[in-house]
C-alpha cells in the first residue's frame, strides 16, 4: 500500500456526530494481541517526538468493521434482533488470522494495514448484510470511500506534507506479526476524544 503524500487533520466531527453522542458499531478489538502490541509499541516509540500526530492508546487498537447507527435513533430492542441476524452468518466465517507488516501514511493517520485485506472485506460484507436485515427501515451509514482495513497507530492533528512521517516509519526496524481474532464485538462507540472509545455490548464468535 503506497504512502499518502499529504495528511489532513483527523480531529473533526463526521456527519451526525457531536460531543456526547454515541453510536452502535461492529469492530475487531485488538488490544489483547501481544505481537501486535509490540509492533505498535516499536512504531509509537519512534513516533514519540514527531509533531502533528496523536498516538492511539494501545487499549483502543481496533479495526472498525461496520457502523450501525446512532444510539438515539436505534432502540435497544433492536439489539437482540441484530445479534440474532449476525450469529448464523458469522458462524460460517472462520476465525481470522491477520498479518501486520509495515506501517503506511494514510490521509488522516499512520496505520498498519491488515493482510489479507480481502478477509476484512468479506467479513464486512457478511456483517453489513445481517445488520441491514435487523434494523429494517433505518438506513445503514453509507460505506466510506476507504473502508477501514487497518489499525491506526496515530492520528494527524494538522494539514501538511507527509514526508517526515514517511521517513520516520521507513527508518523504524520492526518485526511483522500475526493476530488471531476469534470473535466480532458489538459496541457502543463514542468519538469525544482523539480516538474512538467504546463499551462492549456483546461478542459474537466466528465459526461457531
Residue pairs with C-beta under 8 A, 6 or more apart in sequence:
1 104
1 113
2 104
3 104
3 105
3 162
3 166
3 169
4 104
4 105
4 106
4 107
4 162
5 161
5 162
6 107
6 159
6 160
6 161
6 162
7 52
7 105
7 107
7 108
7 156
7 158
7 159
7 160
7 161
7 162
7 165
8 107
8 108
8 156
8 159
9 108
9 156
9 157
9 158
9 159
10 54
10 108
10 109
10 155
10 156
10 157
10 194
11 54
11 155
11 157
11 194
13 191
14 191
16 70
17 23
17 191
19 192
20 190
20 192
21 70
21 71
21 72
21 190
22 70
22 71
22 188
22 189
22 190
23 67
23 68
23 69
23 70
23 71
23 188
23 189
23 190
24 67
24 68
24 69
24 70
24 71
24 74
24 79
24 82
24 186
24 187
24 188
24 189
24 201
25 64
25 65
25 66
25 67
25 68
25 186
25 187
25 189
25 198
26 64
26 65
26 66
26 68
26 86
26 127
26 131
26 184
26 185
26 186
26 187
27 62
27 63
27 64
27 65
27 184
27 185
27 187
27 189
27 198
28 62
28 63
28 65
28 96
28 181
28 184
28 185
29 61
29 62
29 185
29 200
30 36
30 61
30 62
30 63
30 151
30 179
30 181
31 37
31 58
31 59
31 60
31 61
31 62
33 61
33 177
33 179
33 180
35 177
35 178
35 179
36 61
36 100
36 112
36 151
36 177
36 179
37 58
37 61
38 175
38 177
39 100
39 112
39 174
39 175
39 176
39 177
40 58
40 61
40 112
40 151
40 153
41 58
42 172
42 173
42 174
42 175
43 103
43 110
43 112
43 153
43 169
43 172
43 174
44 55
44 153
44 154
46 168
46 169
46 171
46 172
47 53
47 55
47 110
47 153
47 154
47 165
47 168
47 169
48 55
50 164
50 165
50 168
52 156
52 157
52 158
52 160
52 165
53 110
53 154
53 155
53 156
53 157
53 165
54 154
54 155
54 157
54 194
54 195
55 153
55 154
56 152
56 153
56 154
56 155
56 194
56 195
57 195
60 195
60 196
60 197
60 198
61 151
61 152
62 151
62 196
63 114
63 120
63 148
63 149
63 150
63 151
64 148
64 196
65 120
65 123
65 124
65 127
65 148
65 184
66 124
66 127
66 128
66 131
66 140
67 140
67 141
67 189
68 74
68 82
68 131
68 135
68 140
68 141
69 135
69 138
69 140
69 141
71 188
73 138
74 135
74 138
78 134
78 135
79 186
79 201
79 202
81 134
81 135
82 130
82 131
82 134
82 135
82 186
83 186
83 202
83 204
84 134
85 130
85 131
85 133
85 134
86 127
86 130
86 131
86 134
86 184
86 186
86 204
87 204
89 126
89 127
89 129
89 130
90 126
90 127
90 130
90 184
90 204
90 205
90 206
90 207
90 208
91 205
91 206
91 207
91 208
92 126
92 207
93 122
93 123
93 126
93 206
93 207
94 206
94 207
95 180
95 181
95 182
95 183
95 205
95 206
95 207
96 119
96 120
96 123
96 179
96 180
96 181
96 206
97 178
97 179
97 180
97 181
98 114
98 115
98 119
98 120
98 178
98 179
98 181
99 114
99 115
99 116
99 176
99 177
99 178
100 112
100 113
100 114
100 115
100 151
100 176
100 177
100 178
100 179
101 112
101 113
101 115
101 176
102 112
102 169
102 174
102 176
103 110
103 111
103 112
103 153
103 169
103 172
103 174
104 110
104 111
104 112
104 113
104 150
104 169
105 162
105 165
105 166
105 169
106 146
106 150
107 146
107 156
108 155
108 156
109 150
109 152
109 153
109 154
109 155
109 156
110 152
110 153
110 154
110 156
110 165
110 169
111 150
111 151
111 152
111 153
112 150
112 151
112 153
113 149
113 150
114 120
114 149
114 150
114 151
117 149
120 147
120 149
121 147
121 149
123 184
123 206
124 147
127 184
128 140
128 143
131 140
132 140
152 195
155 194
155 195
181 206
182 205
182 206
182 207
183 203
183 204
183 205
183 206
184 203
184 204
184 206
185 198
185 200
185 201
185 202
185 203
185 204
186 200
186 201
186 202
186 203
186 204
187 198
187 199
187 200
187 201
188 198
188 199
188 201
189 196
189 197
189 198
190 196
190 197
190 198
191 197
